[in-house]
């Protein structure tokens, strides 16, 4: 299991495991992104995802908070969050959310995270 402590670089497999659920929560409006210690002079060295409310009826409950290194956030996470396939207003996603049947959607988001991390050069385990 990937570590949930201070942000470190994640491999694509770790990112898939760790970030699929929290990213779904962001997209569904039940989590937010924080940029601790950001200033005008420099971005935060990491990004923190925190849950703002609970989604009930889900079999998959992600762990919060989750931290991600800024570079990986910018290079590999933002492209997934920006992808219109995962827009919660997409009729398929909206129906999955209203039915409480989001396991497949979370799994697909996880696959997209893994692919994005690999495309950004974070494919293998990072030490």
ABEGO torsion letter per residue (X at the ends): XBBABBBBBBBAAAAAAAAAAAAAAAAAGABBBBBBGBBAABBBABBBBBBABBBBGBABBBBOBBBBBAAAAAAAAAAAAABAAABAABAAAAAAAAAGBAAAAAAAAAAAAAAAAAAAGAABBBX
